[in-house]
Amino acid sequence: RGYQLLQQYKKAVDENYIDQRTVQWYADQLFVSPGYLGEIVKKETGETAIKLIHRRIYLEASFLLNYSQLSVKEISDQLNFDTPSHFSRFFKQFAGFAPTALKKNIA
């Protein structure tokens, strides 16, 4: 059941990460408690449930920064961040550098 739940969670994150960013929302969709979902994800992957959501957002951000002509602000908007600075802080936490540095390297 744990592995199956993890796969359902990952699929749901892939389909909804732009608009839905809380473990609570995914737990509700999968008819389990957020605590139980978090436990299963941690047991199966070694990472927290929220980390999987954040990783998916980061992967999409990296893809868009590398392969699109969109500005950092446009990417921030597309990924549903409140402000470009919030997006930049989020990205820097994951990558260790600002999204603008990635854009400059490929420009």
Accessible surface in RSA format (square Angstrom, percent):
REM  Atomic radii and reference values for relative SASA: ProtOr
REM  Chains: A
REM  Algorithm: Lee & Richards
REM  Probe-radius: 1.40
REM  Slices: 20
REM RES _ NUM      All-atoms   Total-Side   Main-Chain    Non-polar    All polar
REM                ABS   REL    ABS   REL    ABS   REL    ABS   REL    ABS   REL
RES ARG A   1   155.51  65.3 108.19  55.2  47.32 112.7  64.01  87.5  91.50  55.5
RES GLY A   2    12.15  15.0   0.00   N/A  12.15  15.0   3.43   9.4   8.72  19.5
RES TYR A   3   143.42  67.0 141.22  80.3   2.20   5.7 103.11  77.5  40.31  49.7
RES GLN A   4   103.62  57.9 100.35  73.3   3.27   7.8  30.38  64.7  73.25  55.6
RES LEU A   5     0.18   0.1   0.18   0.1   0.00   0.0   0.18   0.1   0.00   0.0
RES LEU A   6     6.63   3.7   6.63   4.7   0.00   0.0   6.63   4.7   0.00   0.0
RES GLN A   7    66.77  37.3  62.29  45.5   4.48  10.7  29.11  62.0  37.66  28.6
RES GLN A   8    71.84  40.2  66.80  48.8   5.04  12.0  24.07  51.2  47.77  36.2
RES TYR A   9     0.00   0.0   0.00   0.0   0.00   0.0   0.00   0.0   0.00   0.0
RES LYS A  10    82.92  40.5  80.45  49.4   2.47   5.9  41.43  37.3  41.49  44.2
RES LYS A  11   129.94  63.4 125.12  76.8   4.82  11.5  95.37  85.8  34.57  36.8
RES ALA A  12    14.44  13.3  12.15  18.8   2.29   5.2  14.12  19.9   0.32   0.8
RES VAL A  13     4.95   3.3   4.95   4.5   0.00   0.0   4.95   4.3   0.00   0.0
RES ASP A  14    75.62  53.0  63.99  63.7  11.63  27.5  16.72  39.4  58.90  58.7
RES GLU A  15   112.87  64.8  77.28  58.5  35.59  84.7  41.90  81.0  70.97  57.9
RES ASN A  16    44.34  30.6  39.26  37.9   5.08  12.2   5.31  12.8  39.03  37.7
RES TYR A  17    16.19   7.6  16.12   9.2   0.08   0.2   6.98   5.2   9.21  11.3
RES ILE A  18    54.59  31.1  53.43  39.8   1.16   2.8  53.43  38.5   1.16   3.2
RES ASP A  19   100.15  70.2  76.01  75.7  24.14  57.1  19.43  45.7  80.72  80.5
RES GLN A  20    52.37  29.3  51.83  37.9   0.54   1.3   2.55   5.4  49.81  37.8
RES ARG A  21    57.23  24.0  48.11  24.5   9.12  21.7  38.19  52.2  19.04  11.5
RES THR A  22    75.52  53.7  74.00  75.0   1.51   3.6  68.47  92.0   7.05  10.7
RES VAL A  23    27.33  18.0  24.37  22.1   2.96   7.1  24.37  21.2   2.96   8.0
RES GLN A  24    91.36  51.1  89.14  65.1   2.22   5.3  44.36  94.4  47.00  35.6
RES TRP A  25    68.28  27.4  65.98  31.9   2.30   5.4  52.97  28.2  15.31  24.8
RES TYR A  26     0.00   0.0   0.00   0.0   0.00   0.0   0.00   0.0   0.00   0.0
RES ALA A  27     0.00   0.0   0.00   0.0   0.00   0.0   0.00   0.0   0.00   0.0
RES ASP A  28    75.32  52.8  62.36  62.1  12.96  30.7  23.51  55.3  51.82  51.7
RES GLN A  29    85.87  48.0  69.10  50.5  16.76  39.9  14.03  29.9  71.84  54.5
RES LEU A  30    28.35  15.8  17.98  12.9  10.37  26.1  20.68  14.5   7.67  20.6
RES PHE A  31   184.51  92.3 152.09  94.2  32.42  84.4 161.63  98.0  22.88  65.5
RES VAL A  32    25.70  16.9   8.61   7.8  17.09  41.2  19.27  16.7   6.43  17.4
RES SER A  33    61.65  52.1  50.55  67.5  11.10  25.6  45.61  97.1  16.04  22.5
RES PRO A  34    46.71  34.0  43.28  39.4   3.43  12.5  43.68  36.1   3.03  18.8
RES GLY A  35    51.01  62.9   0.00   N/A  51.01  62.9  42.43 116.4   8.58  19.2
RES TYR A  36    82.32  38.4  78.70  44.8   3.62   9.4  61.92  46.5  20.40  25.2
RES LEU A  37     0.00   0.0   0.00   0.0   0.00   0.0   0.00   0.0   0.00   0.0
RES GLY A  38    20.84  25.7   0.00   N/A  20.84  25.7  18.64  51.1   2.21   4.9
RES GLU A  39   119.81  68.8 109.76  83.0  10.05  23.9  44.44  86.0  75.37  61.5
RES ILE A  40    13.76   7.8  13.76  10.2   0.00   0.0  13.76   9.9   0.00   0.0
RES VAL A  41     0.00   0.0   0.00   0.0   0.00   0.0   0.00   0.0   0.00   0.0
RES LYS A  42   104.93  51.2 100.96  61.9   3.96   9.4  68.06  61.3  36.87  39.3
RES LYS A  43   158.89  77.5 124.02  76.1  34.87  83.0  91.06  82.0  67.83  72.3
RES GLU A  44    69.21  39.7  35.48  26.8  33.73  80.3   4.98   9.6  64.23  52.4
RES THR A  45    49.69  35.3  16.00  16.2  33.69  80.3  25.28  34.0  24.40  36.9
RES GLY A  46    50.68  62.5   0.00   N/A  50.68  62.5  30.07  82.5  20.61  46.2
RES GLU A  47    47.81  27.4  44.25  33.5   3.56   8.5  24.72  47.8  23.09  18.9
RES THR A  48    64.35  45.8  61.48  62.3   2.87   6.8  58.69  78.8   5.66   8.6
RES ALA A  49     4.79   4.4   2.93   4.5   1.86   4.2   2.93   4.1   1.86   4.9
RES ILE A  50    65.30  37.2  64.23  47.9   1.07   2.6  64.23  46.3   1.07   2.9
RES LYS A  51    84.92  41.4  84.34  51.7   0.58   1.4  33.23  29.9  51.69  55.1
RES LEU A  52    20.21  11.3  16.02  11.5   4.19  10.5  16.21  11.4   4.00  10.8
RES ILE A  53     0.00   0.0   0.00   0.0   0.00   0.0   0.00   0.0   0.00   0.0
RES HIS A  54    58.27  31.8  58.27  40.5   0.00   0.0  29.14  30.0  29.14  33.9
RES ARG A  55    86.74  36.4  86.74  44.2   0.00   0.0  35.53  48.6  51.22  31.0
RES ARG A  56    58.14  24.4  56.98  29.0   1.16   2.8  15.13  20.7  43.02  26.1
RES ILE A  57     1.19   0.7   1.19   0.9   0.00   0.0   1.19   0.9   0.00   0.0
RES TYR A  58    45.85  21.4  45.85  26.1   0.00   0.0  20.64  15.5  25.21  31.1
RES LEU A  59    95.39  53.1  90.44  64.7   4.96  12.5  90.68  63.7   4.71  12.7
RES GLU A  60    36.65  21.0  35.93  27.2   0.72   1.7   1.24   2.4  35.41  28.9
RES ALA A  61     0.00   0.0   0.00   0.0   0.00   0.0   0.00   0.0   0.00   0.0
RES SER A  62    19.20  16.2  19.20  25.6   0.00   0.0  18.49  39.4   0.71   1.0
RES PHE A  63   110.92  55.5 106.86  66.2   4.06  10.6 110.44  67.0   0.48   1.4
RES LEU A  64    13.90   7.7  13.90   9.9   0.00   0.0  13.90   9.8   0.00   0.0
RES LEU A  65     0.00   0.0   0.00   0.0   0.00   0.0   0.00   0.0   0.00   0.0
RES ASN A  66    51.72  35.7  39.05  37.7  12.68  30.5   4.90  11.8  46.83  45.3
RES TYR A  67   162.66  75.9 127.01  72.3  35.65  92.8  86.95  65.3  75.71  93.3
RES SER A  68    22.51  19.0  15.27  20.4   7.24  16.7  20.04  42.7   2.47   3.5
RES GLN A  69   180.20 100.8 150.28 109.8  29.93  71.3  66.51 141.6 113.69  86.2
RES LEU A  70    52.57  29.3  51.87  37.1   0.70   1.8  52.37  36.8   0.20   0.5
RES SER A  71    51.68  43.7  43.96  58.7   7.72  17.8  47.10 100.3   4.57   6.4
RES VAL A  72    21.67  14.3  18.89  17.1   2.78   6.7  18.89  16.4   2.78   7.6
RES LYS A  73   116.91  57.0 114.40  70.2   2.52   6.0  89.85  80.9  27.06  28.8
RES GLU A  74    83.94  48.2  79.94  60.5   4.01   9.5  28.88  55.9  55.06  45.0
RES ILE A  75     0.00   0.0   0.00   0.0   0.00   0.0   0.00   0.0   0.00   0.0
RES SER A  76     0.07   0.1   0.07   0.1   0.00   0.0   0.00   0.0   0.07   0.1
RES ASP A  77    76.13  53.3  59.17  58.9  16.96  40.1  29.23  68.8  46.90  46.8
RES GLN A  78    90.75  50.7  72.92  53.3  17.83  42.4  35.31  75.2  55.44  42.0
RES LEU A  79     0.04   0.0   0.04   0.0   0.00   0.0   0.04   0.0   0.00   0.0
RES ASN A  80    77.92  53.7  60.97  58.9  16.95  40.8   6.69  16.1  71.22  68.8
RES PHE A  81    14.53   7.3   2.97   1.8  11.56  30.1   4.37   2.6  10.16  29.1
RES ASP A  82   131.54  92.1  96.95  96.5  34.59  81.8  29.24  68.8 102.31 102.0
RES THR A  83    61.73  43.9  60.54  61.4   1.19   2.8  57.94  77.8   3.80   5.7
RES PRO A  84    52.04  37.9  51.76  47.2   0.28   1.0  52.04  43.0   0.00   0.0
RES SER A  85    63.83  53.9  57.03  76.1   6.80  15.7  44.47  94.7  19.36  27.1
RES HIS A  86    73.27  40.0  73.27  50.9   0.00   0.0  45.62  47.0  27.64  32.2
RES PHE A  87     0.00   0.0   0.00   0.0   0.00   0.0   0.00   0.0   0.00   0.0
RES SER A  88    31.82  26.9  30.92  41.3   0.90   2.1  20.57  43.8  11.25  15.8
RES ARG A  89   151.27  63.5 144.26  73.5   7.01  16.7  77.79 106.3  73.48  44.5
RES PHE A  90    19.69   9.9  15.67   9.7   4.02  10.5  19.21  11.6   0.49   1.4
RES PHE A  91     0.40   0.2   0.40   0.2   0.00   0.0   0.40   0.2   0.00   0.0
RES LYS A  92   113.82  55.5 110.65  67.9   3.16   7.5  55.10  49.6  58.72  62.5
RES GLN A  93   157.51  88.1 121.49  88.8  36.02  85.8  45.41  96.6 112.11  85.0
RES PHE A  94    55.16  27.6  22.48  13.9  32.68  85.0  26.55  16.1  28.62  81.9
RES ALA A  95    24.49  22.5   0.21   0.3  24.28  55.2   4.77   6.7  19.72  52.2
RES GLY A  96    59.20  73.0   0.00   N/A  59.20  73.0  32.39  88.9  26.81  60.0
RES PHE A  97    85.95  43.0  83.42  51.7   2.53   6.6  85.95  52.1   0.00   0.0
RES ALA A  98    33.34  30.7  30.76  47.5   2.58   5.9  30.76  43.3   2.58   6.8
RES PRO A  99     0.15   0.1   0.15   0.1   0.00   0.0   0.15   0.1   0.00   0.0
RES THR A 100    60.81  43.2  60.45  61.3   0.36   0.9  45.82  61.6  14.98  22.7
RES ALA A 101    39.34  36.2  33.74  52.1   5.60  12.7  38.62  54.4   0.72   1.9
RES LEU A 102    28.26  15.7  28.16  20.1   0.10   0.2  28.23  19.8   0.04   0.1
RES LYS A 103    37.04  18.1  36.06  22.1   0.98   2.3  31.64  28.5   5.40   5.7
RES LYS A 104   155.46  75.8 136.76  83.9  18.70  44.5  90.47  81.4  64.99  69.2
RES ASN A 105   123.83  85.4  89.52  86.5  34.31  82.6  21.97  52.9 101.86  98.5
RES ILE A 106    81.99  46.7  49.74  37.1  32.25  77.7  55.29  39.8  26.69  72.4
RES ALA A 107   118.61 109.1  48.47  74.8  70.14 159.6  84.95 119.6  33.65  89.1
END  Absolute sums over single chains surface
CHAIN  1 A     6375.0       5278.8       1096.2       3573.4       2801.6
END  Absolute sums over all chains
TOTAL          6375.0       5278.8       1096.2       3573.4       2801.6
